[in-house]
């Protein structure tokens, strides 16, 4: 049996449609080096069944990724990654991930639930992004 390279999930609170979440998850996996050139994405049928969505939703996501030049469909074989989005900053991810995990632990010890942590991160991220622009 083939090892699953990516496992999709739906977040009903994300504000994104299911197809947009699929696209975003593939793009994130490509950026983080979790998916590499030549890796095969799960079949449309498998993703639709796992996520309980219409196969057309998965197909739409895969078509957008194909249009962006990130994957290529090979009829009867599958959909394969054609290029990565990982860059030279990939080496910095490990230490930053450790720092972020420590911060998440502190946030949980302070009593914040997942939704509060997401809200705090998102508002801080937007605020910092606004400062960088100014």
N, C-alpha and C positions, 0 to 999 in steps of 0.2 A: 504494500500500500504506500502511496506517495505521501510524503510529509507535507502538511499544510503550512504554507509560507505566511499566509495572512488569514486571520479570522475576523470577519466583520461583526459589528454590533450596531444596534440602533439606540440612539439617545433621544427620547421623546422631548426632552427639555432643551435640545440644542438650537431649536429655531430653524434648522435646516431640513429640507425634504429628505426622505430616505435615499434617493439617488444622489443628492449632493453630499450626504454623509459618506456614501460609498466612495465617491470621487475623492473627497477630502482624506479619507482613511488611506487610500492607495497613495495619494500624493505625500501624506505624512510618512508612510512606510518607505517610500522612495527617498525622501529627504533624510530620513534617519538611517538609511542603509539597511533597513530590514528586508526590503525587496531589492533585488539586483537584476541587471540585464540577463535575460534568459529564463528567469523564474516564471512559472505558470500560475496564473490566477485561478482561483476555484471556478468551476463551471457555473454558468448562469443558473442552471437548474439547482445545483447544490446551494448556492447563495440564496436563491429565492426560497428554497425550502427551510434553510437554517434561520433566515430572518423573517420568515412568514410575510414576504412581499411578492408582488406580481413579478414574474420573470421579465416583463417589459421594463420595470424599474431598474433591474440589474443591467439589462441590455443597454438602456439609455446611459447609465454610468460608464459602462465599458466603451460605448461609442464615443462619449466625450473624451475619455482618456486616450482613445485611439486618435481622435481628431487632434488632440494636443501632442501627438507623437510619442506618448509614453508607453503605449502597449500596441500590439498588433494581433489581430484575430487570424488564426489559421484554421479554416473550416475543417471540421472533423477531428481536430487535434486539440485546440484550446486557445486561450488568450495569453500571450506572453509579454513580459516586460521588455521593452526595446531600449529604454535608457533610464538612467538613474537621475535623481535630483540631489543626491548627496554631493557635498563639495568639500573643500579643504578644512571646513570647520568641524568635520565629523570627529576628529580627535579630541576636541574640546567637550564633546557631549558627555563623556563618562564622568569627569569631575563635576560638571554642571548638574548632571542628573543626581549625583550624590548630595550636592548642596540642596537641590530641590527636595529630595527625599527627606533630608534633615528638617527643612522648613515645613514640609507637610506634617511630619511627626510633631513638631512644635505647635502647629496650627490645631491638630487634633487634640493634643494635650491641653490646649487652651479652650477646648470645648466646641470648636467649629465643626459643623457637619460638612459633607461634600458640597452641598449647594452654596453654603457660606464661603467655603474655600474657593470655589469657582468664581463667585461674585467678587471676592476680594482680589483674586488674581486678575480677573478681566478688567476691573476698574483700575487697578494699579498698572496693568499693561497699557491700557489706553492712555492713562495719565502720563506715563513715562514716554510713550510714543509721541504724545503731544509736546512734551518738553524737548524731545530730540528735534522736532520740526522747528520749534521756536528759535 
